[in-house]
Amino acid sequence: MEVPLLDLRAQYKTIKSEVLAAISEVLDSQVCIGGPKVQELEAKIAAASDCRFAVGVSSGTDAILNCLMSLNIGPGDEVITTPFTFFATVGCIARVGATPVLVDIDPKTYNIDPAQIETAVTRRTKAILPVHLFGQMADMDPILGIASRYDLAVIEDAAQSITSTYKGKKAGSIGTAGCFSFFPSKNLGGIGDGGMVVTNDEALYKRLMLMRNHGAEPKYYHKFIGANFRLDPIQAVALLVKLPHLEAWSEARRRNAAYYNERFAGTVVQTPFISPACVTIYNQYCIRVPRRDEVVAHLKANKIGCEIYYPVPAHMQECFSYLGYGEGDFPQSEKAADEIMALPVYPELTDEMKDAVVDCILTFLR
Ligand SMILES: *Cc1c(COP(=O)(O)O)cnc(C)c1O
């Protein structure tokens, strides 16, 4: 049986007529940049995240970039983050001219290990950028404690974790600002690139709004050097159609995960650890297995989708060699990169498909 890692067509089928009607409405209006649909999405994402403000932007990457620029973080500044993340997290810090300072992960959750953050703080540290990886939020209480002791901003990279919670609090609502991605493979995915920043800080909100439009206020009078970080209404209306389904889709992912957990119980397969403080949205369901590369090859040969998130931690990337880190510096991140693999967990999976995934892995490992 063929099982793709993600099947966006299965989801699209269920909302196709609504999406097409909404896009047609945008085209009829010819409001193709910004406008009321973007504002409506911002209000709804702010509400869904328990935040006062939201700013639609062009991608999750640009959400992080806009945050860093709006917080005036640049050359000479340091930002603490994790090496075990998608490239954009660390890439954005470097792009604004600041220095990424890396801290290893907790091997159980794959999120930044708060116990190792404080020793990384220097006089130059301006912010902590925790990533809520795979749908589960980082351990935020100790992170906020350190941030308040040293007067640091906290930027949540919640690209994979929209509406997930930590001690009942929504992703993006705890730090200074939170960043979401609407990349199509995220739980709330657009029909192209898109992203959003949420915050409860009104002054920061105003800067984020100006920064996404070249720092202009009024038009053609530029207060600071921003960029074009705008979100298109075509994306906004597609996301508005999908948003009411988000909770049910995330619940379906949790059910799929529970099914896998049960079937892998008592085997050599290490299933995800979800902290009792967190409700995850399972943007990814990641296991650890012995002989990982052979298991991946075996699944692919049997037309079962899987992927390695992420095979190379940031400190081992060629482009970050100038940071001076080397192999062995972040052993938990390196070990995770060698052992981890993601399985299909998208909402439309059937029990038959999940059984095919599990059987394929277990017969190979036996
Ligand atoms: C997807 C993702 C991003 C970037 O989002 P884009 O919309 O692809 O630019 C940033 N950080 C993490 C952790 C992500 O998963």
The ligand as an ORCA input file, in Angstrom:
! r2SCAN-3c Opt
* xyz 0 1
  C       8.534     26.337      8.298
  C       9.426     26.891      9.335
  C       9.962     28.193      9.264
  C       9.862     29.058      8.051
  O       8.614     29.219      7.522
  P       8.432     29.540      5.958
  O       7.004     29.918      5.851
  O       8.770     28.291      5.207
  O       9.350     30.661      5.609
  C      10.695     28.663     10.335
  N      10.927     27.906     11.414
  C      10.461     26.650     11.518
  C      10.735     25.864     12.761
  C       9.716     26.094     10.480
  O       9.277     24.836     10.583
*
